[in-house]
């Protein structure tokens, strides 16, 4: 993520407004959240988790009751 920030700065652009992150790579998604949520105050960068249609791990995981804090 720092490389993205550096390249945007070198191009004279402001901070990223939206960053798409592969959701199936949990450690990468975690790193993106950690990086963009610890930065200085200002406009927050929106994070968009993405995954291919044929790799529905996020969809399957989000439909499990324990991911929503309820237990059955």
N, C-alpha and C positions, 0 to 999 in steps of 0.2 A: 504494500500500500504506500509506503514512503516514496517508492519510485514513481507511482502515479502522481502523487502530490508534487514531486520535483519536476516532472515533465510538464504538468499543467502550469506550474509557476514559471518555468523557462519559456513557455509559449505565451506568457502574458495573460493567461486565463486565471480566473479565480478558482477557489476550491471546487471540487466535484459536487454537483448537486444530486447526482444519482449514480450509484455504483451497483452493477449487477454481479452477484457472487454465486458460483455453483454451490447449490445447497447440499449435494451429495458428498461434498468434501467438507466434512464437519469442522476440521481444524482450520481450513481456509475461511469458512464462514465465520467462525469464532474470532479469528485474527482480524477480519474486516470489522466486525462489531467492536472489538476491543480498540482498534486503531481509530475508528471514526467517532467513537463515543468518549474518548479521553482527550480529544483535542480542545483547543481554546473555545471559549464561548463565541457564538456567532451562528450564522445559518447552519443548521445541521445537515449533514449529507444523508440522503435517504438511501437505504440499502434494500435491494431487490433480490431475494433468493430465487434462483432459477434452476431448472433441471430439464432434461429432455423428456418428451412425452413417454418414451418407452422405459424410463427409469423413475417410476413413480414412488420413490422412497419417502419423499416428504408428504405426499398425499396419503400414503398408507400409514405413516407415522402419526400424522395429524388427526386421523380418524380413530385412533386408539384412545379409549377413555382415560388412561393414566397420563396422557400428555396434556390433558385439560384440568388436571388436579382432582378429578373424581375417581373413586374406586368402586368397582362393582363386584 
